[in-house]
Every structure is written in structure tokens, then in C-alpha cells.
Amino acid sequence: MDVEELTRSSPQLSSRVAHQVGPSSLEQFFFKHHGIFSIVCCSDSVISIITSQTVDLRNGSTVAEFILVGFEQSSSSTRALLFALFLALYSLAMAMNGLIIFITWTDPRLNSPMYFFLGHLSFLDVCFITTTIPQMLIHLVVKNHIVSFVSCSTQMYLVFCVGVAECILLAFMAYDRYVAICHPLSYAQIMSRQVCMKLVSTAWFFGLINGIFLEYMSFRNPFCRDNHIENFFCEAPIVIALSCGDPQFSLKMIFADAIVVLLSPMVLIVISYARILASILGRASSSGRGKTFSTCSSHLTVVIFFYTSAMFSYMNPRSTHGPDKDKPFSLLYTIITPMCNPIIYSFRNKEMKGAMVRALGRTSLAQAEAV
């Protein structure tokens, strides 16, 4: 573009320059600052490039939402079937755990530490499934799978908090069984009500504190990659993989935390049951062995379900993960285990079955009197 064309396209600029430098020196001014006006002429393309880069950079650090892929790729009939199945499992888990909470906290016959811990375990299960499953049920029906950044981080913190508390509580339940079987004469003194309250409070405290640490490690980096989460809830390893930069440090810290949170309680559980097994084998009574095995096998079944799925999700290398592997294990510890806990403890325990019958009988009688 020459001087005359620039002058015609920008009459205000031409008049302002002419007014400042004088008509006689106008051509000299354009010639002297030709480079500047060349940049001005192509400013549209330069500004568009800078704006594009700025927008990309801004989007990389201010992700406002995530998309939970979940079962989005399944057919409508498959999603309807999954909705009916998961709704039935969720309802069953809520009803069974709610019933255990009610009878362990109201039935005076179930005042031993084992049932005290069982009531709190059911409460944790209710919190756990309520954090993840209702959202999954909604996404099976609607097409909008978008969750806000705040909702995702809140859900992740609750999963961390409740999951860690449950890991520690299961270890305390194993220790309770060890004291009850190996030290029956001192059981009431060792596992007093105050001690049980302190153990449950410890589980909740470590869950709350550990949740803050894991939340920070998950969201310490900005997010600039694909915001699609290949699961039905915000799971930490998947979310971290979407962050900018190298996510290896955060993943290593979560792996180290999982070693402490998962393996340490498991060591306590293994030691407790090893001593229980040695004590059982040393007894002559076969009836006593059968009752002890029945009580301990219920707890061991719950431990195996929960720890196996949690270890796969948080202690396996990311190269072994994938949507087809993550979802089944996530379902195992988010809905299957909370549903199985009350069933396992109820059907293998005569006292629990008797307490449930009494509770249901009182409910039926109250309804009959109300009519």
C-alpha cells in the first residue's frame, strides 16, 4: 500500500499528520515511518493471531466445566437398562444401609463395638453412593453431561474423604475382631465406648485432612487439554491426566498417599486376622470355630471387595488404565461394595437378622395402629 492509498483510507490520520508536521513535509513523514504503517496495514492478521493465542492460553488456565462421558456412547436401550439396574441397586443399598444404621443405633441388644462400627460403616456407604450414583442416574437419562469445575472438585473431595475414612474404619473393625477373639476377658475394657468413639473420630479426621491434600494434588495445575472425563464421576487419576504440564508429580504423590492409606490399614487387617486364625486353630471346639469363621469371613469379604477395586484405581500405572477397565472397578467400589456390605453382614449374622425382623415388626405394628 503506497502513501496515497493510505491517505485516502485514513483521512483523519492524514489531516492530523498534516496539521502536526505541515503539508510540505507529509511525504517525508510517511517515508520515514513506512515500517510502522506497514505493520498497521497488516494489523488485522497480527491482532487475530495474538488474540487466538491469548484465548487459547486463557482457556488453558480457566477451565470452567468438565464433560463426564460415562455411558454416553451406549445405545438408548442400553442406557435405559443400566438406569433401571443402577436405580434398583442404589435403592437397595440405601434401604439396607439405612436399616442397619437405624437398628444399630436404636436396638439395645446391638450395643457391642462391632455393631457400633457397623453402623458407622453403613453411614459412610450411604455418603459414598450418594456422592456419585445420583449424578450417574441423571446422566443416563439426559444428554447434557456437563459438570462445573466446582462441582467436580467438590465431588472428588467427598469421594476422597469418605473413601479414606472407610479404609481406616475397616482396619479398626479388624482390630476389634482381634481383641474380641484373642482377648475376650479384656474386650470390654480395651474396646470401651470412649475408645470406639475416638477410633471413629480418627477415621473421619484422617479422611477430612487427607481429602484436602489429595484435592490440592489433583487441581494444583491448570487445565488446558481435553475436558472429557472417561468415567461417570470425577475420578482423580483421570482428571489429573487432563491438566497442563507434566502430571507425573501429582500422580506419584497420589500413588504414595494410596500406599499409606490403603496398604497401612491392610497390614493391620492382615496381622489381626493372622492372629485370629492362629487363635481359632488352637481351639478344640468346632462350633466355636464355625461361629468365629462366620463373623470374620463377612468382614474379610467386604475388605477384599473394597481394597481390590480401590488399589486398581489409585495404585496401578496409568498405562494399564482405560475406559473399559476403569468403569467396572469404579462401579465395584462406588455401588457394588456399599450394596453388598449390609447384605453380607446381615445374612451371615443371626443377631443382625433378628434385629431386622424386630425393627420391621415394630414398623408394621406402628402402621397397623395408625390405621
Wavefront OBJ file of the C-alpha trace (Angstrom):
o trace
v 0.000 0.000 0.000
v 1.504 3.384 -1.033
v 1.182 6.755 0.641
v -1.747 7.988 -1.430
v -3.872 4.899 -0.759
v -3.132 5.070 2.967
v -4.068 8.737 2.987
v -7.366 8.073 1.217
v -8.237 5.162 3.544
v -7.425 7.172 6.678
v -8.424 10.822 6.095
v -8.407 11.606 9.815
v -4.866 10.328 10.149
v -3.819 12.305 7.108
v -5.325 15.551 8.379
v -3.834 15.045 11.886
v -0.375 14.367 10.493
v -0.665 17.262 8.098
v -1.689 19.537 10.917
v 1.278 18.480 13.090
v 4.094 18.354 10.524
v 2.808 20.636 7.857
v 1.663 19.943 4.323
v 5.136 20.324 2.904
v 6.634 17.501 4.953
v 3.774 14.978 4.718
v 5.516 12.740 2.195
v 8.738 12.784 4.208
v 6.811 11.650 7.334
v 5.223 8.709 5.530
v 8.552 7.727 4.018
v 10.351 7.922 7.372
v 7.749 5.821 9.214
v 6.950 3.452 6.367
v 7.721 0.386 8.517
v 5.230 1.395 11.176
v 2.440 1.939 8.696
v 3.216 -1.412 7.053
v 2.590 -3.088 10.413
v -0.589 -1.066 10.825
v -1.802 -2.230 7.430
v -1.445 -5.895 8.355
v -2.618 -5.325 11.927
v -5.811 -7.296 11.409
v -3.933 -10.559 10.852
v -1.413 -9.823 13.648
v -4.156 -8.993 16.143
v -6.126 -12.092 15.189
v -3.046 -14.290 15.796
v -2.315 -12.649 19.166
v -5.965 -12.841 20.178
v -6.150 -16.510 19.224
v -3.055 -17.316 21.261
v -4.362 -15.296 24.210
v -7.705 -17.051 24.139
v -6.007 -20.450 23.984
v -3.767 -19.544 26.912
v -6.670 -18.185 28.877
v -8.741 -21.296 28.208
v -5.817 -23.427 29.365
v -5.872 -21.932 32.846
v -9.557 -21.225 33.406
v -11.465 -24.411 32.574
v -14.976 -23.832 33.852
v -16.524 -27.243 33.222
v -15.906 -30.910 32.503
v -17.873 -33.423 30.469
v -18.495 -36.828 32.048
v -18.514 -39.291 29.182
v -19.849 -42.130 31.342
v -22.103 -44.369 29.246
v -22.712 -41.728 26.583
v -21.598 -43.985 23.748
v -24.064 -46.725 24.678
v -27.342 -47.076 22.850
v -30.556 -45.643 24.266
v -31.880 -49.107 25.114
v -28.644 -49.972 26.931
v -28.771 -46.739 28.896
v -32.382 -47.419 29.870
v -31.428 -50.895 31.072
v -28.459 -49.515 33.030
v -30.663 -46.829 34.556
v -33.160 -49.412 35.813
v -30.381 -51.671 37.116
v -28.413 -48.954 38.912
v -31.562 -47.371 40.314
v -32.555 -50.735 41.796
v -29.057 -51.273 43.238
v -28.931 -47.729 44.615
v -32.377 -48.072 46.218
v -31.440 -51.429 47.721
v -28.151 -50.084 49.076
v -29.836 -47.035 50.594
v -32.621 -49.101 52.168
v -30.321 -51.784 53.589
v -27.710 -49.385 54.913
v -30.402 -47.112 56.312
v -31.959 -50.069 58.123
v -28.580 -51.072 59.600
v -27.973 -47.506 60.787
v -31.398 -47.464 62.416
v -31.185 -50.792 64.220
v -27.547 -50.420 65.360
v -28.292 -47.024 66.864
v -31.670 -47.896 68.408
v -31.658 -51.607 69.325
v -30.200 -52.021 72.866
v -29.246 -55.624 72.102
v -26.738 -54.428 69.488
v -24.635 -52.308 71.806
v -21.296 -54.041 71.224
v -18.402 -52.248 69.487
v -18.765 -54.441 66.401
v -22.264 -53.116 65.698
v -21.205 -49.600 66.631
v -18.564 -49.736 63.889
v -21.002 -51.429 61.515
v -23.480 -48.571 61.915
v -20.792 -46.030 61.045
v -19.651 -48.148 58.094
v -23.197 -48.091 56.728
v -23.333 -44.332 57.221
v -20.109 -43.967 55.211
v -21.567 -46.200 52.494
v -24.673 -44.004 52.290
v -22.478 -40.911 51.927
v -20.305 -42.630 49.341
v -23.033 -43.777 46.978
v -24.950 -40.507 47.340
v -21.854 -38.637 46.151
v -21.621 -40.473 42.815
v -24.648 -42.570 41.865
v -27.490 -39.965 41.662
v -25.435 -37.921 39.199
v -24.778 -41.025 37.102
v -28.508 -41.856 37.046
v -29.317 -38.338 35.837
v -26.702 -38.559 33.065
v -28.180 -41.860 31.892
v -31.438 -40.007 31.189
v -30.369 -36.558 29.967
v -27.940 -35.711 27.172
v -26.210 -32.873 28.989
v -23.262 -34.413 30.834
v -21.552 -31.142 31.726
v -20.425 -30.581 35.324
v -18.906 -27.371 36.605
v -15.340 -27.140 37.847
v -16.597 -26.529 41.399
v -18.987 -29.499 41.286
v -16.231 -31.795 40.042
v -13.778 -30.696 42.720
v -16.442 -30.997 45.443
v -17.384 -34.497 44.345
v -13.748 -35.545 44.247
v -13.125 -34.223 47.752
v -16.143 -36.096 49.152
v -15.021 -39.323 47.461
v -11.529 -38.891 48.930
v -12.815 -38.029 52.395
v -15.356 -40.855 52.685
v -13.131 -43.411 50.942
v -10.140 -42.786 53.217
v -12.361 -42.807 56.321
v -13.809 -46.164 55.249
v -10.344 -47.660 54.683
v -9.284 -46.717 58.207
v -12.584 -47.814 59.730
v -12.281 -51.272 58.161
v -8.857 -51.618 59.808
v -10.326 -50.634 63.175
v -13.087 -53.221 62.688
v -10.431 -55.894 62.103
v -8.663 -54.818 65.281
v -11.987 -55.040 67.137
v -12.436 -58.637 65.975
v -8.873 -59.450 67.036
v -9.432 -58.111 70.568
v -12.816 -59.841 70.851
v -11.459 -63.254 69.825
v -7.912 -63.219 71.185
v -8.525 -61.196 74.373
v -12.151 -61.869 75.321
v -11.674 -61.202 79.039
v -10.252 -57.714 78.448
v -12.501 -56.899 75.476
v -14.921 -54.642 77.336
v -12.099 -52.679 78.883
v -9.969 -52.328 75.744
v -12.847 -51.517 73.388
v -14.806 -49.206 75.657
v -17.357 -46.732 74.336
v -14.858 -43.877 74.630
v -12.223 -45.818 72.707
v -14.702 -46.649 69.940
v -15.708 -43.000 69.642
v -12.063 -41.962 69.395
v -11.380 -44.560 66.691
v -14.341 -43.430 64.587
v -13.348 -39.783 65.056
v -9.806 -40.659 63.970
v -11.116 -42.260 60.782
v -13.186 -39.163 59.952
v -10.323 -36.797 60.842
v -7.830 -38.525 58.571
v -10.445 -38.638 55.831
v -11.040 -34.889 56.032
v -7.337 -33.978 56.172
v -6.259 -36.453 53.517
v -9.060 -35.254 51.258
v -7.640 -31.718 51.361
v -4.173 -32.974 50.394
v -5.463 -35.141 47.534
v -7.705 -32.324 46.318
v -4.727 -29.973 46.142
v -2.614 -32.510 44.259
v -5.428 -33.092 41.772
v -6.015 -29.411 40.956
v -2.563 -27.871 41.503
v -2.006 -27.496 37.749
v -4.200 -25.520 35.323
v -6.237 -27.412 32.747
v -5.599 -26.917 29.051
v -6.303 -30.297 27.486
v -9.450 -32.144 26.571
v -12.082 -31.721 29.306
v -13.798 -35.062 28.634
v -13.611 -37.393 31.655
v -13.838 -41.037 30.572
v -15.876 -42.134 33.578
v -19.241 -41.494 35.226
v -17.775 -39.348 38.022
v -14.724 -37.141 38.615
v -12.014 -39.670 39.439
v -8.651 -38.195 40.416
v -6.197 -40.035 38.093
v -8.340 -39.277 35.040
v -8.771 -35.605 35.963
v -5.047 -35.158 36.663
v -4.213 -36.571 33.228
v -6.166 -33.670 31.683
v -4.074 -30.973 33.397
v -1.356 -28.879 31.725
v 2.308 -29.671 32.042
v 3.635 -32.908 33.468
v 1.045 -34.652 35.659
v 3.533 -37.258 36.856
v 4.346 -35.465 40.105
v 0.687 -35.346 41.163
v 0.138 -38.959 40.136
v 3.225 -40.056 42.091
v 2.038 -38.199 45.180
v -1.397 -39.816 44.941
v 0.285 -43.197 44.484
v 2.409 -42.582 47.603
v -0.681 -41.483 49.512
v -2.513 -44.618 48.384
v 0.327 -46.737 49.759
v -0.134 -45.127 53.168
v -3.933 -45.031 53.129
v -4.559 -48.463 51.574
v -1.574 -50.628 52.451
v -1.112 -49.467 56.042
v -4.671 -50.395 57.088
v -4.368 -53.599 55.076
v -1.225 -54.552 57.009
v -3.161 -54.057 60.250
v -6.019 -56.156 58.860
v -3.681 -58.968 57.771
v -1.903 -59.018 61.122
v -5.213 -59.026 63.008
v -6.652 -61.919 61.040
v -3.409 -63.880 61.106
v -3.548 -63.818 64.895
v -7.266 -64.593 64.818
v -6.585 -67.606 62.597
v -3.851 -68.838 64.923
v -6.186 -68.451 67.888
v -9.023 -70.286 66.127
v -6.865 -73.228 65.080
v -5.716 -73.630 68.666
v -9.268 -74.165 69.899
v -10.760 -77.617 70.325
v -14.419 -76.675 69.877
v -15.584 -76.955 66.266
v -18.759 -74.958 66.975
v -16.681 -72.046 68.262
v -14.536 -72.189 65.158
v -17.565 -72.100 62.883
v -19.085 -69.071 64.588
v -15.791 -67.184 64.566
v -15.123 -68.013 60.919
v -18.637 -66.843 60.001
v -18.166 -63.487 61.724
v -14.676 -62.859 60.340
v -15.420 -64.028 56.800
v -18.098 -61.344 56.478
v -15.601 -58.623 57.271
v -12.919 -60.140 55.062
v -15.316 -60.279 52.099
v -16.063 -56.569 52.455
v -12.342 -55.778 52.770
v -11.450 -57.746 49.631
v -14.179 -56.040 47.552
v -13.285 -52.524 48.648
v -9.492 -52.728 48.685
v -9.137 -54.584 45.385
v -11.122 -52.013 43.418
v -9.514 -49.032 45.187
v -5.988 -50.357 44.599
v -6.643 -50.838 40.904
v -7.947 -47.293 40.540
v -5.245 -45.479 42.510
v -2.157 -47.733 42.576
v -1.943 -49.039 39.007
v 0.145 -47.251 36.344
v -1.918 -45.054 34.041
v -0.750 -47.105 31.043
v -2.851 -50.017 32.290
v -5.975 -47.862 32.615
v -8.705 -47.307 30.088
v -12.454 -46.621 29.968
v -13.255 -50.337 29.666
v -11.152 -51.107 32.778
v -11.813 -48.008 34.891
v -15.607 -48.105 34.805
v -16.090 -51.695 36.093
v -13.733 -51.124 39.024
v -15.281 -47.731 39.734
v -18.708 -49.363 39.807
v -17.356 -52.043 42.123
v -16.310 -49.675 44.893
v -18.948 -46.977 44.347
v -22.144 -49.063 44.263
v -21.487 -52.822 44.427
v -19.486 -52.772 47.660
v -21.846 -50.373 49.517
v -24.747 -52.578 48.470
v -23.003 -55.818 49.455
v -21.873 -54.609 52.887
v -25.303 -54.767 54.582
v -26.245 -57.967 52.755
v -23.047 -59.739 53.808
v -23.261 -58.610 57.424
v -26.998 -59.292 57.686
v -27.317 -62.712 56.112
v -24.278 -64.108 57.916
v -25.198 -62.786 61.357
v -28.102 -64.144 63.390
v -28.189 -61.149 65.710
v -28.485 -58.745 62.790
v -31.242 -60.785 61.182
v -33.130 -60.906 64.468
v -32.749 -57.154 64.941
v -34.020 -56.511 61.412
v -37.050 -58.704 61.991
v -37.817 -56.842 65.223
v -37.388 -53.469 63.518
v -39.640 -54.422 60.616
v -42.162 -55.882 63.055
v -42.282 -52.630 65.032
v -42.774 -50.702 61.814
v -45.655 -52.938 60.712
v -47.277 -52.683 64.127
v -46.987 -48.910 64.129
v -48.575 -48.720 60.697
v -51.433 -51.010 61.811
v -52.095 -48.874 64.879
v -52.087 -45.732 62.767
v -54.759 -47.218 60.508
l 1 2 3 4 5 6 7 8 9 10 11 12 13 14 15 16 17 18 19 20 21 22 23 24 25 26 27 28 29 30 31 32 33 34 35 36 37 38 39 40 41 42 43 44 45 46 47 48 49 50 51 52 53 54 55 56 57 58 59 60 61 62 63 64 65 66 67 68 69 70 71 72 73 74 75 76 77 78 79 80 81 82 83 84 85 86 87 88 89 90 91 92 93 94 95 96 97 98 99 100 101 102 103 104 105 106 107 108 109 110 111 112 113 114 115 116 117 118 119 120 121 122 123 124 125 126 127 128 129 130 131 132 133 134 135 136 137 138 139 140 141 142 143 144 145 146 147 148 149 150 151 152 153 154 155 156 157 158 159 160 161 162 163 164 165 166 167 168 169 170 171 172 173 174 175 176 177 178 179 180 181 182 183 184 185 186 187 188 189 190 191 192 193 194 195 196 197 198 199 200 201 202 203 204 205 206 207 208 209 210 211 212 213 214 215 216 217 218 219 220 221 222 223 224 225 226 227 228 229 230 231 232 233 234 235 236 237 238 239 240 241 242 243 244 245 246 247 248 249 250 251 252 253 254 255 256 257 258 259 260 261 262 263 264 265 266 267 268 269 270 271 272 273 274 275 276 277 278 279 280 281 282 283 284 285 286 287 288 289 290 291 292 293 294 295 296 297 298 299 300 301 302 303 304 305 306 307 308 309 310 311 312 313 314 315 316 317 318 319 320 321 322 323 324 325 326 327 328 329 330 331 332 333 334 335 336 337 338 339 340 341 342 343 344 345 346 347 348 349 350 351 352 353 354 355 356 357 358 359 360 361 362 363 364 365 366 367 368 369 370 371
